Amino acid sequence: MSAEDKNQAVNRKLANEVHQQLSKRPIPPVEKKSKSGIQKLTLVMTFLMVLILVGSLVYAAVSGLGWM
């Protein structure tokens, strides 16, 4: 028996053991929670700050080139 055959046999045994352990105790389903008001506000403020940053960079570039 070569080392590769031995590794495949061990891998099969480990895979079977993992499947047996998982079938004994299934993972409970995760309920998706709704976002709170503060999380929504934070997300909106983040997008607003990114928009302001991009706008200011474009304005600085245009001003630097003398187009305005």
C-alpha angles and dihedrals in degrees: 000000000000125000091254092054089048092051092049091051091050091047091052091049092049092047091051091048092050092050091049092051092048093049090053094057114020119205110257116240115259117234114220111235121214118244117259122237093256091053091052091048091050091051092050092047090050092054090046092052092049090050091050091048093051091045093051091049091052091047091050092049093049092046091048091054090050096239092130 
